[in-house]
Amino acid sequence: MQVTQRLPYLWDYDLDQMQFREILNGHLTKGQLNQDWAACRLLEYAPYAVIFNTVYQTIWIISSTMIIVLAYGWSGLFRHLTTVHSLKNLAKSRIS
């Protein structure tokens, strides 16, 4: 059995790196932990380099539409208002 690393931004969940990646990719749901939760958790708690590498590796293309969904559709899922404000400012700059 392969041992996978625990991620520091998942300190309060019993998930390893492989499980988190499966949830993030939409292939696994554990109770209320779904793809929306994983994306929000990544954006809110992971270091910028991890966010960038994850987005790059999974070939996500963050278009204006996706940023608007993140900023307004998921705003209630983020714990920190600074994350919401940053995404809303980014969305506004993409719309203009």
Gaussian input, Z-matrix of N, CA and C with variables (Angstrom, degrees):
# hf/3-21g

backbone

0 1
 N
 C     1     B1
 C     2     B2     1     A1
 N     3     B3     2     A2     1     D1
 C     4     B4     3     A3     2     D2
 C     5     B5     4     A4     3     D3
 N     6     B6     5     A5     4     D4
 C     7     B7     6     A6     5     D5
 C     8     B8     7     A7     6     D6
 N     9     B9     8     A8     7     D7
 C    10    B10     9     A9     8     D8
 C    11    B11    10    A10     9     D9
 N    12    B12    11    A11    10    D10
 C    13    B13    12    A12    11    D11
 C    14    B14    13    A13    12    D12
 N    15    B15    14    A14    13    D13
 C    16    B16    15    A15    14    D14
 C    17    B17    16    A16    15    D15
 N    18    B18    17    A17    16    D16
 C    19    B19    18    A18    17    D17
 C    20    B20    19    A19    18    D18
 N    21    B21    20    A20    19    D19
 C    22    B22    21    A21    20    D20
 C    23    B23    22    A22    21    D21
 N    24    B24    23    A23    22    D22
 C    25    B25    24    A24    23    D23
 C    26    B26    25    A25    24    D24
 N    27    B27    26    A26    25    D25
 C    28    B28    27    A27    26    D26
 C    29    B29    28    A28    27    D27
 N    30    B30    29    A29    28    D28
 C    31    B31    30    A30    29    D29
 C    32    B32    31    A31    30    D30
 N    33    B33    32    A32    31    D31
 C    34    B34    33    A33    32    D32
 C    35    B35    34    A34    33    D33
 N    36    B36    35    A35    34    D34
 C    37    B37    36    A36    35    D35
 C    38    B38    37    A37    36    D36
 N    39    B39    38    A38    37    D37
 C    40    B40    39    A39    38    D38
 C    41    B41    40    A40    39    D39
 N    42    B42    41    A41    40    D40
 C    43    B43    42    A42    41    D41
 C    44    B44    43    A43    42    D42
 N    45    B45    44    A44    43    D43
 C    46    B46    45    A45    44    D44
 C    47    B47    46    A46    45    D45
 N    48    B48    47    A47    46    D46
 C    49    B49    48    A48    47    D47
 C    50    B50    49    A49    48    D48
 N    51    B51    50    A50    49    D49
 C    52    B52    51    A51    50    D50
 C    53    B53    52    A52    51    D51
 N    54    B54    53    A53    52    D52
 C    55    B55    54    A54    53    D53
 C    56    B56    55    A55    54    D54
 N    57    B57    56    A56    55    D55
 C    58    B58    57    A57    56    D56
 C    59    B59    58    A58    57    D57
 N    60    B60    59    A59    58    D58
 C    61    B61    60    A60    59    D59
 C    62    B62    61    A61    60    D60
 N    63    B63    62    A62    61    D61
 C    64    B64    63    A63    62    D62
 C    65    B65    64    A64    63    D63
 N    66    B66    65    A65    64    D64
 C    67    B67    66    A66    65    D65
 C    68    B68    67    A67    66    D66
 N    69    B69    68    A68    67    D67
 C    70    B70    69    A69    68    D68
 C    71    B71    70    A70    69    D69
 N    72    B72    71    A71    70    D70
 C    73    B73    72    A72    71    D71
 C    74    B74    73    A73    72    D72
 N    75    B75    74    A74    73    D73
 C    76    B76    75    A75    74    D74
 C    77    B77    76    A76    75    D75
 N    78    B78    77    A77    76    D76
 C    79    B79    78    A78    77    D77
 C    80    B80    79    A79    78    D78
 N    81    B81    80    A80    79    D79
 C    82    B82    81    A81    80    D80
 C    83    B83    82    A82    81    D81
 N    84    B84    83    A83    82    D82
 C    85    B85    84    A84    83    D83
 C    86    B86    85    A85    84    D84
 N    87    B87    86    A86    85    D85
 C    88    B88    87    A87    86    D86
 C    89    B89    88    A88    87    D87
 N    90    B90    89    A89    88    D88
 C    91    B91    90    A90    89    D89
 C    92    B92    91    A91    90    D90
 N    93    B93    92    A92    91    D91
 C    94    B94    93    A93    92    D92
 C    95    B95    94    A94    93    D93
 N    96    B96    95    A95    94    D94
 C    97    B97    96    A96    95    D95
 C    98    B98    97    A97    96    D96
 N    99    B99    98    A98    97    D97
 C   100   B100    99    A99    98    D98
 C   101   B101   100   A100    99    D99
 N   102   B102   101   A101   100   D100
 C   103   B103   102   A102   101   D101
 C   104   B104   103   A103   102   D102
 N   105   B105   104   A104   103   D103
 C   106   B106   105   A105   104   D104
 C   107   B107   106   A106   105   D105
 N   108   B108   107   A107   106   D106
 C   109   B109   108   A108   107   D107
 C   110   B110   109   A109   108   D108
 N   111   B111   110   A110   109   D109
 C   112   B112   111   A111   110   D110
 C   113   B113   112   A112   111   D111
 N   114   B114   113   A113   112   D112
 C   115   B115   114   A114   113   D113
 C   116   B116   115   A115   114   D114
 N   117   B117   116   A116   115   D115
 C   118   B118   117   A117   116   D116
 C   119   B119   118   A118   117   D117
 N   120   B120   119   A119   118   D118
 C   121   B121   120   A120   119   D119
 C   122   B122   121   A121   120   D120
 N   123   B123   122   A122   121   D121
 C   124   B124   123   A123   122   D122
 C   125   B125   124   A124   123   D123
 N   126   B126   125   A125   124   D124
 C   127   B127   126   A126   125   D125
 C   128   B128   127   A127   126   D126
 N   129   B129   128   A128   127   D127
 C   130   B130   129   A129   128   D128
 C   131   B131   130   A130   129   D129
 N   132   B132   131   A131   130   D130
 C   133   B133   132   A132   131   D131
 C   134   B134   133   A133   132   D132
 N   135   B135   134   A134   133   D133
 C   136   B136   135   A135   134   D134
 C   137   B137   136   A136   135   D135
 N   138   B138   137   A137   136   D136
 C   139   B139   138   A138   137   D137
 C   140   B140   139   A139   138   D138
 N   141   B141   140   A140   139   D139
 C   142   B142   141   A141   140   D140
 C   143   B143   142   A142   141   D141
 N   144   B144   143   A143   142   D142
 C   145   B145   144   A144   143   D143
 C   146   B146   145   A145   144   D144
 N   147   B147   146   A146   145   D145
 C   148   B148   147   A147   146   D146
 C   149   B149   148   A148   147   D147
 N   150   B150   149   A149   148   D148
 C   151   B151   150   A150   149   D149
 C   152   B152   151   A151   150   D150
 N   153   B153   152   A152   151   D151
 C   154   B154   153   A153   152   D152
 C   155   B155   154   A154   153   D153
 N   156   B156   155   A155   154   D154
 C   157   B157   156   A156   155   D155
 C   158   B158   157   A157   156   D156
 N   159   B159   158   A158   157   D157
 C   160   B160   159   A159   158   D158
 C   161   B161   160   A160   159   D159
 N   162   B162   161   A161   160   D160
 C   163   B163   162   A162   161   D161
 C   164   B164   163   A163   162   D162
 N   165   B165   164   A164   163   D163
 C   166   B166   165   A165   164   D164
 C   167   B167   166   A166   165   D165
 N   168   B168   167   A167   166   D166
 C   169   B169   168   A168   167   D167
 C   170   B170   169   A169   168   D168
 N   171   B171   170   A170   169   D169
 C   172   B172   171   A171   170   D170
 C   173   B173   172   A172   171   D171
 N   174   B174   173   A173   172   D172
 C   175   B175   174   A174   173   D173
 C   176   B176   175   A175   174   D174
 N   177   B177   176   A176   175   D175
 C   178   B178   177   A177   176   D176
 C   179   B179   178   A178   177   D177
 N   180   B180   179   A179   178   D178
 C   181   B181   180   A180   179   D179
 C   182   B182   181   A181   180   D180
 N   183   B183   182   A182   181   D181
 C   184   B184   183   A183   182   D182
 C   185   B185   184   A184   183   D183
 N   186   B186   185   A185   184   D184
 C   187   B187   186   A186   185   D185
 C   188   B188   187   A187   186   D186
 N   189   B189   188   A188   187   D187
 C   190   B190   189   A189   188   D188
 C   191   B191   190   A190   189   D189
 N   192   B192   191   A191   190   D190
 C   193   B193   192   A192   191   D191
 C   194   B194   193   A193   192   D192
 N   195   B195   194   A194   193   D193
 C   196   B196   195   A195   194   D194
 C   197   B197   196   A196   195   D195
 N   198   B198   197   A197   196   D196
 C   199   B199   198   A198   197   D197
 C   200   B200   199   A199   198   D198
 N   201   B201   200   A200   199   D199
 C   202   B202   201   A201   200   D200
 C   203   B203   202   A202   201   D201
 N   204   B204   203   A203   202   D202
 C   205   B205   204   A204   203   D203
 C   206   B206   205   A205   204   D204
 N   207   B207   206   A206   205   D205
 C   208   B208   207   A207   206   D206
 C   209   B209   208   A208   207   D207
 N   210   B210   209   A209   208   D208
 C   211   B211   210   A210   209   D209
 C   212   B212   211   A211   210   D210
 N   213   B213   212   A212   211   D211
 C   214   B214   213   A213   212   D212
 C   215   B215   214   A214   213   D213
 N   216   B216   215   A215   214   D214
 C   217   B217   216   A216   215   D215
 C   218   B218   217   A217   216   D216
 N   219   B219   218   A218   217   D217
 C   220   B220   219   A219   218   D218
 C   221   B221   220   A220   219   D219
 N   222   B222   221   A221   220   D220
 C   223   B223   222   A222   221   D221
 C   224   B224   223   A223   222   D222
 N   225   B225   224   A224   223   D223
 C   226   B226   225   A225   224   D224
 C   227   B227   226   A226   225   D225
 N   228   B228   227   A227   226   D226
 C   229   B229   228   A228   227   D227
 C   230   B230   229   A229   228   D228
 N   231   B231   230   A230   229   D229
 C   232   B232   231   A231   230   D230
 C   233   B233   232   A232   231   D231
 N   234   B234   233   A233   232   D232
 C   235   B235   234   A234   233   D233
 C   236   B236   235   A235   234   D234
 N   237   B237   236   A236   235   D235
 C   238   B238   237   A237   236   D236
 C   239   B239   238   A238   237   D237
 N   240   B240   239   A239   238   D238
 C   241   B241   240   A240   239   D239
 C   242   B242   241   A241   240   D240
 N   243   B243   242   A242   241   D241
 C   244   B244   243   A243   242   D242
 C   245   B245   244   A244   243   D243
 N   246   B246   245   A245   244   D244
 C   247   B247   246   A246   245   D245
 C   248   B248   247   A247   246   D246
 N   249   B249   248   A248   247   D247
 C   250   B250   249   A249   248   D248
 C   251   B251   250   A250   249   D249
 N   252   B252   251   A251   250   D250
 C   253   B253   252   A252   251   D251
 C   254   B254   253   A253   252   D252
 N   255   B255   254   A254   253   D253
 C   256   B256   255   A255   254   D254
 C   257   B257   256   A256   255   D255
 N   258   B258   257   A257   256   D256
 C   259   B259   258   A258   257   D257
 C   260   B260   259   A259   258   D258
 N   261   B261   260   A260   259   D259
 C   262   B262   261   A261   260   D260
 C   263   B263   262   A262   261   D261
 N   264   B264   263   A263   262   D262
 C   265   B265   264   A264   263   D263
 C   266   B266   265   A265   264   D264
 N   267   B267   266   A266   265   D265
 C   268   B268   267   A267   266   D266
 C   269   B269   268   A268   267   D267
 N   270   B270   269   A269   268   D268
 C   271   B271   270   A270   269   D269
 C   272   B272   271   A271   270   D270
 N   273   B273   272   A272   271   D271
 C   274   B274   273   A273   272   D272
 C   275   B275   274   A274   273   D273
 N   276   B276   275   A275   274   D274
 C   277   B277   276   A276   275   D275
 C   278   B278   277   A277   276   D276
 N   279   B279   278   A278   277   D277
 C   280   B280   279   A279   278   D278
 C   281   B281   280   A280   279   D279
 N   282   B282   281   A281   280   D280
 C   283   B283   282   A282   281   D281
 C   284   B284   283   A283   282   D282
 N   285   B285   284   A284   283   D283
 C   286   B286   285   A285   284   D284
 C   287   B287   286   A286   285   D285

   B1=1.4482
   B2=1.5284
   B3=1.3217
   B4=1.4443
   B5=1.5332
   B6=1.3190
   B7=1.4630
   B8=1.5260
   B9=1.3265
   B10=1.4577
   B11=1.5135
   B12=1.2864
   B13=1.4543
   B14=1.5305
   B15=1.3356
   B16=1.4703
   B17=1.5176
   B18=1.3022
   B19=1.4566
   B20=1.5271
   B21=1.3295
   B22=1.4660
   B23=1.5250
   B24=1.3353
   B25=1.4616
   B26=1.5321
   B27=1.3289
   B28=1.4713
   B29=1.5183
   B30=1.3277
   B31=1.4598
   B32=1.5206
   B33=1.3022
   B34=1.4619
   B35=1.5351
   B36=1.3247
   B37=1.4624
   B38=1.5232
   B39=1.3060
   B40=1.4568
   B41=1.5315
   B42=1.3277
   B43=1.4603
   B44=1.5220
   B45=1.3114
   B46=1.4576
   B47=1.5273
   B48=1.3116
   B49=1.4513
   B50=1.5266
   B51=1.3228
   B52=1.4685
   B53=1.5311
   B54=1.3362
   B55=1.4640
   B56=1.5268
   B57=1.3357
   B58=1.4547
   B59=1.5257
   B60=1.3185
   B61=1.4616
   B62=1.5336
   B63=1.3362
   B64=1.4692
   B65=1.5296
   B66=1.3222
   B67=1.4722
   B68=1.5253
   B69=1.3229
   B70=1.4637
   B71=1.5201
   B72=1.3098
   B73=1.4646
   B74=1.5269
   B75=1.3310
   B76=1.4598
   B77=1.5160
   B78=1.3374
   B79=1.4624
   B80=1.5206
   B81=1.3308
   B82=1.4613
   B83=1.5199
   B84=1.3122
   B85=1.4589
   B86=1.5195
   B87=1.3344
   B88=1.4653
   B89=1.5290
   B90=1.3140
   B91=1.4660
   B92=1.5127
   B93=1.3387
   B94=1.4624
   B95=1.5294
   B96=1.3069
   B97=1.4628
   B98=1.5208
   B99=1.3340
   B100=1.4554
   B101=1.5255
   B102=1.2939
   B103=1.4549
   B104=1.5289
   B105=1.3176
   B106=1.4699
   B107=1.5214
   B108=1.3311
   B109=1.4657
   B110=1.5199
   B111=1.3380
   B112=1.4672
   B113=1.5270
   B114=1.3217
   B115=1.4627
   B116=1.5204
   B117=1.3227
   B118=1.4606
   B119=1.5252
   B120=1.3191
   B121=1.4656
   B122=1.5259
   B123=1.3209
   B124=1.4518
   B125=1.5261
   B126=1.3254
   B127=1.4625
   B128=1.5248
   B129=1.3131
   B130=1.4570
   B131=1.5265
   B132=1.3145
   B133=1.4650
   B134=1.5234
   B135=1.2983
   B136=1.4665
   B137=1.5244
   B138=1.3225
   B139=1.4725
   B140=1.5231
   B141=1.3198
   B142=1.4653
   B143=1.5269
   B144=1.3100
   B145=1.4702
   B146=1.5278
   B147=1.3226
   B148=1.4706
   B149=1.5224
   B150=1.3267
   B151=1.4678
   B152=1.5286
   B153=1.3124
   B154=1.4585
   B155=1.5268
   B156=1.3211
   B157=1.4671
   B158=1.5222
   B159=1.3226
   B160=1.4683
   B161=1.5198
   B162=1.3046
   B163=1.4677
   B164=1.5259
   B165=1.3126
   B166=1.4587
   B167=1.5225
   B168=1.3228
   B169=1.4632
   B170=1.5200
   B171=1.3221
   B172=1.4638
   B173=1.5223
   B174=1.3353
   B175=1.4583
   B176=1.5337
   B177=1.3268
   B178=1.4596
   B179=1.5217
   B180=1.3065
   B181=1.4524
   B182=1.5209
   B183=1.3246
   B184=1.4632
   B185=1.5254
   B186=1.3060
   B187=1.4584
   B188=1.5259
   B189=1.3068
   B190=1.4625
   B191=1.5178
   B192=1.3234
   B193=1.4600
   B194=1.5223
   B195=1.3379
   B196=1.4575
   B197=1.5254
   B198=1.3128
   B199=1.4621
   B200=1.5245
   B201=1.3260
   B202=1.4638
   B203=1.5231
   B204=1.3278
   B205=1.4647
   B206=1.5171
   B207=1.3186
   B208=1.4643
   B209=1.5267
   B210=1.3145
   B211=1.4570
   B212=1.5228
   B213=1.3125
   B214=1.4575
   B215=1.5340
   B216=1.3133
   B217=1.4577
   B218=1.5179
   B219=1.3320
   B220=1.4632
   B221=1.5176
   B222=1.3180
   B223=1.4695
   B224=1.5277
   B225=1.3247
   B226=1.4623
   B227=1.5193
   B228=1.3259
   B229=1.4550
   B230=1.5242
   B231=1.3348
   B232=1.4612
   B233=1.5190
   B234=1.3273
   B235=1.4636
   B236=1.5229
   B237=1.3115
   B238=1.4619
   B239=1.5208
   B240=1.3075
   B241=1.4636
   B242=1.5161
   B243=1.3306
   B244=1.4654
   B245=1.5244
   B246=1.3166
   B247=1.4673
   B248=1.5190
   B249=1.3174
   B250=1.4703
   B251=1.5252
   B252=1.3319
   B253=1.4611
   B254=1.5288
   B255=1.3309
   B256=1.4671
   B257=1.5211
   B258=1.3361
   B259=1.4613
   B260=1.5192
   B261=1.3306
   B262=1.4665
   B263=1.5224
   B264=1.3339
   B265=1.4585
   B266=1.5317
   B267=1.3087
   B268=1.4561
   B269=1.5285
   B270=1.3250
   B271=1.4645
   B272=1.5164
   B273=1.3364
   B274=1.4685
   B275=1.5179
   B276=1.3333
   B277=1.4600
   B278=1.5248
   B279=1.3253
   B280=1.4636
   B281=1.5195
   B282=1.3423
   B283=1.4716
   B284=1.5189
   B285=1.3212
   B286=1.4784
   B287=1.5016
   A1=109.02
   A2=116.84
   A3=122.27
   A4=109.65
   A5=116.31
   A6=121.36
   A7=107.15
   A8=116.27
   A9=119.58
   A10=109.67
   A11=114.70
   A12=122.94
   A13=111.64
   A14=115.51
   A15=120.54
   A16=108.10
   A17=116.40
   A18=121.46
   A19=110.15
   A20=118.22
   A21=120.48
   A22=114.20
   A23=117.89
   A24=119.62
   A25=112.40
   A26=116.05
   A27=122.08
   A28=109.79
   A29=116.46
   A30=122.10
   A31=113.46
   A32=118.02
   A33=121.19
   A34=113.15
   A35=117.35
   A36=121.61
   A37=109.42
   A38=116.31
   A39=121.97
   A40=108.92
   A41=115.21
   A42=122.32
   A43=108.64
   A44=116.22
   A45=119.02
   A46=108.87
   A47=116.34
   A48=121.90
   A49=112.15
   A50=117.14
   A51=121.46
   A52=111.22
   A53=117.27
   A54=120.69
   A55=110.49
   A56=116.80
   A57=120.02
   A58=110.44
   A59=117.07
   A60=121.18
   A61=110.74
   A62=116.89
   A63=120.97
   A64=110.96
   A65=117.19
   A66=120.93
   A67=109.48
   A68=116.40
   A69=121.50
   A70=111.66
   A71=117.07
   A72=121.25
   A73=112.83
   A74=117.65
   A75=120.95
   A76=114.32
   A77=117.74
   A78=121.35
   A79=113.38
   A80=117.62
   A81=121.77
   A82=109.17
   A83=116.11
   A84=122.82
   A85=106.73
   A86=116.20
   A87=120.71
   A88=107.25
   A89=116.01
   A90=119.68
   A91=109.23
   A92=116.02
   A93=121.03
   A94=112.52
   A95=116.69
   A96=120.38
   A97=108.81
   A98=114.96
   A99=120.84
   A100=109.82
   A101=116.74
   A102=121.40
   A103=112.08
   A104=117.51
   A105=120.45
   A106=110.40
   A107=116.61
   A108=120.83
   A109=110.80
   A110=116.92
   A111=120.80
   A112=111.33
   A113=116.88
   A114=120.07
   A115=110.68
   A116=117.13
   A117=120.87
   A118=110.92
   A119=116.43
   A120=120.92
   A121=110.41
   A122=116.02
   A123=120.95
   A124=110.78
   A125=117.06
   A126=121.35
   A127=112.74
   A128=116.81
   A129=119.65
   A130=113.82
   A131=118.08
   A132=120.00
   A133=115.54
   A134=118.89
   A135=120.02
   A136=110.57
   A137=116.85
   A138=119.60
   A139=110.58
   A140=115.66
   A141=120.58
   A142=111.95
   A143=117.42
   A144=120.86
   A145=111.12
   A146=117.13
   A147=121.26
   A148=109.98
   A149=116.36
   A150=120.39
   A151=109.51
   A152=116.50
   A153=121.15
   A154=111.24
   A155=117.26
   A156=120.67
   A157=111.90
   A158=117.33
   A159=120.85
   A160=110.31
   A161=115.76
   A162=119.93
   A163=109.34
   A164=117.21
   A165=121.31
   A166=111.20
   A167=117.68
   A168=121.57
   A169=112.62
   A170=117.25
   A171=119.89
   A172=111.88
   A173=116.12
   A174=123.81
   A175=111.21
   A176=115.01
   A177=119.78
   A178=106.74
   A179=115.80
   A180=120.04
   A181=106.19
   A182=115.63
   A183=119.19
   A184=107.94
   A185=114.03
   A186=120.94
   A187=109.00
   A188=115.13
   A189=120.07
   A190=110.73
   A191=116.90
   A192=120.89
   A193=111.00
   A194=117.45
   A195=120.68
   A196=111.01
   A197=117.47
   A198=119.89
   A199=110.38
   A200=117.17
   A201=120.22
   A202=110.03
   A203=117.82
   A204=121.15
   A205=109.98
   A206=117.47
   A207=121.11
   A208=111.08
   A209=115.77
   A210=120.39
   A211=112.85
   A212=117.04
   A213=119.82
   A214=113.36
   A215=117.26
   A216=120.44
   A217=113.42
   A218=116.52
   A219=120.20
   A220=112.83
   A221=118.03
   A222=119.85
   A223=112.65
   A224=118.40
   A225=120.97
   A226=113.41
   A227=117.58
   A228=121.00
   A229=113.05
   A230=117.05
   A231=120.02
   A232=110.32
   A233=116.22
   A234=121.18
   A235=112.08
   A236=117.23
   A237=121.09
   A238=110.48
   A239=115.44
   A240=119.96
   A241=112.16
   A242=117.42
   A243=118.98
   A244=110.98
   A245=117.59
   A246=120.57
   A247=109.80
   A248=116.35
   A249=121.35
   A250=110.38
   A251=117.32
   A252=120.84
   A253=111.27
   A254=116.77
   A255=120.02
   A256=111.36
   A257=116.56
   A258=119.95
   A259=111.68
   A260=117.41
   A261=120.15
   A262=110.66
   A263=117.67
   A264=120.52
   A265=110.55
   A266=117.09
   A267=121.30
   A268=110.10
   A269=117.16
   A270=121.08
   A271=110.96
   A272=116.54
   A273=120.02
   A274=110.77
   A275=117.01
   A276=119.32
   A277=111.48
   A278=117.73
   A279=121.02
   A280=111.35
   A281=116.91
   A282=120.80
   A283=110.60
   A284=115.96
   A285=120.72
   A286=112.79
   D1=136.17
   D2=-179.02
   D3=-83.13
   D4=132.47
   D5=178.05
   D6=-91.83
   D7=127.16
   D8=178.99
   D9=-109.81
   D10=156.21
   D11=-173.36
   D12=-79.42
   D13=142.03
   D14=171.76
   D15=-80.00
   D16=138.28
   D17=-178.03
   D18=-92.92
   D19=134.26
   D20=-177.00
   D21=-63.20
   D22=-25.96
   D23=179.90
   D24=-85.50
   D25=8.19
   D26=173.30
   D27=-120.25
   D28=35.12
   D29=-175.00
   D30=-56.80
   D31=-28.41
   D32=-173.93
   D33=-102.82
   D34=11.86
   D35=177.80
   D36=-128.91
   D37=147.87
   D38=178.69
   D39=-91.00
   D40=67.75
   D41=-179.39
   D42=-129.07
   D43=141.46
   D44=173.52
   D45=-99.51
   D46=178.79
   D47=-175.52
   D48=-60.68
   D49=-41.46
   D50=-178.61
   D51=-65.42
   D52=-43.76
   D53=179.09
   D54=-63.83
   D55=-43.25
   D56=179.51
   D57=-61.55
   D58=-43.52
   D59=179.55
   D60=-61.81
   D61=-40.11
   D62=178.37
   D63=-64.83
   D64=-40.83
   D65=176.86
   D66=-65.08
   D67=-46.04
   D68=-179.29
   D69=-60.58
   D70=-37.01
   D71=179.58
   D72=-81.29
   D73=-4.07
   D74=177.56
   D75=84.29
   D76=14.02
   D77=-178.48
   D78=-96.53
   D79=-6.27
   D80=-176.87
   D81=-147.16
   D82=140.68
   D83=172.36
   D84=-130.43
   D85=133.52
   D86=177.88
   D87=-123.60
   D88=97.16
   D89=-177.24
   D90=64.36
   D91=-121.72
   D92=179.43
   D93=-88.56
   D94=-0.64
   D95=179.92
   D96=-85.10
   D97=102.60
   D98=-177.58
   D99=-125.08
   D100=-171.27
   D101=-176.04
   D102=-62.27
   D103=-40.16
   D104=177.55
   D105=-60.65
   D106=-46.46
   D107=178.61
   D108=-58.80
   D109=-45.93
   D110=-176.99
   D111=-63.71
   D112=-42.44
   D113=179.42
   D114=-64.01
   D115=-43.65
   D116=178.29
   D117=-63.98
   D118=-43.06
   D119=-179.52
   D120=-61.39
   D121=-43.99
   D122=178.65
   D123=-61.05
   D124=-49.87
   D125=-177.46
   D126=-66.23
   D127=-30.62
   D128=-174.61
   D129=-89.23
   D130=-34.42
   D131=-171.35
   D132=-116.63
   D133=-22.00
   D134=-177.13
   D135=-77.45
   D136=150.99
   D137=174.23
   D138=-63.47
   D139=153.67
   D140=-176.81
   D141=-54.43
   D142=-42.89
   D143=-178.51
   D144=-60.70
   D145=-37.91
   D146=178.44
   D147=-67.98
   D148=-42.52
   D149=178.39
   D150=-60.10
   D151=-49.51
   D152=-178.90
   D153=-60.16
   D154=-47.84
   D155=-179.32
   D156=-64.37
   D157=-38.28
   D158=179.15
   D159=-65.37
   D160=-45.69
   D161=179.48
   D162=-63.23
   D163=-43.49
   D164=-179.43
   D165=-65.31
   D166=-44.99
   D167=-177.46
   D168=-66.15
   D169=-36.40
   D170=-178.58
   D171=-90.19
   D172=2.68
   D173=175.98
   D174=55.33
   D175=47.70
   D176=172.56
   D177=-82.34
   D178=135.62
   D179=174.08
   D180=-108.11
   D181=111.23
   D182=-177.08
   D183=-86.49
   D184=97.07
   D185=179.31
   D186=-87.72
   D187=175.55
   D188=177.42
   D189=-58.91
   D190=-40.10
   D191=-179.44
   D192=-62.71
   D193=-44.04
   D194=-179.19
   D195=-65.17
   D196=-39.31
   D197=179.03
   D198=-64.74
   D199=-38.80
   D200=178.04
   D201=-64.91
   D202=-41.11
   D203=177.26
   D204=-62.08
   D205=-44.19
   D206=178.29
   D207=-60.68
   D208=-46.24
   D209=-174.06
   D210=-71.02
   D211=-41.78
   D212=-173.19
   D213=-106.24
   D214=-39.07
   D215=-178.22
   D216=-73.85
   D217=-33.61
   D218=-176.97
   D219=-107.14
   D220=6.50
   D221=-173.21
   D222=-57.71
   D223=-30.43
   D224=178.86
   D225=-73.53
   D226=-14.15
   D227=-179.34
   D228=-87.15
   D229=-20.04
   D230=-179.34
   D231=-80.96
   D232=140.42
   D233=178.67
   D234=-83.90
   D235=-29.08
   D236=-174.83
   D237=-105.20
   D238=126.15
   D239=-179.67
   D240=-64.61
   D241=-27.49
   D242=179.39
   D243=-63.36
   D244=-33.77
   D245=177.22
   D246=-65.05
   D247=-45.99
   D248=179.42
   D249=-62.01
   D250=-47.26
   D251=-179.38
   D252=-62.14
   D253=-40.85
   D254=179.13
   D255=-62.94
   D256=-44.27
   D257=179.29
   D258=-66.58
   D259=-38.75
   D260=178.73
   D261=-65.81
   D262=-39.58
   D263=177.47
   D264=-65.38
   D265=-40.20
   D266=177.33
   D267=-64.16
   D268=-42.48
   D269=178.43
   D270=-62.11
   D271=-43.20
   D272=179.49
   D273=-62.95
   D274=-39.47
   D275=-179.68
   D276=-68.68
   D277=-29.73
   D278=178.78
   D279=-76.48
   D280=-29.50
   D281=-179.61
   D282=-75.24
   D283=-37.71
   D284=-176.18
   D285=-67.79

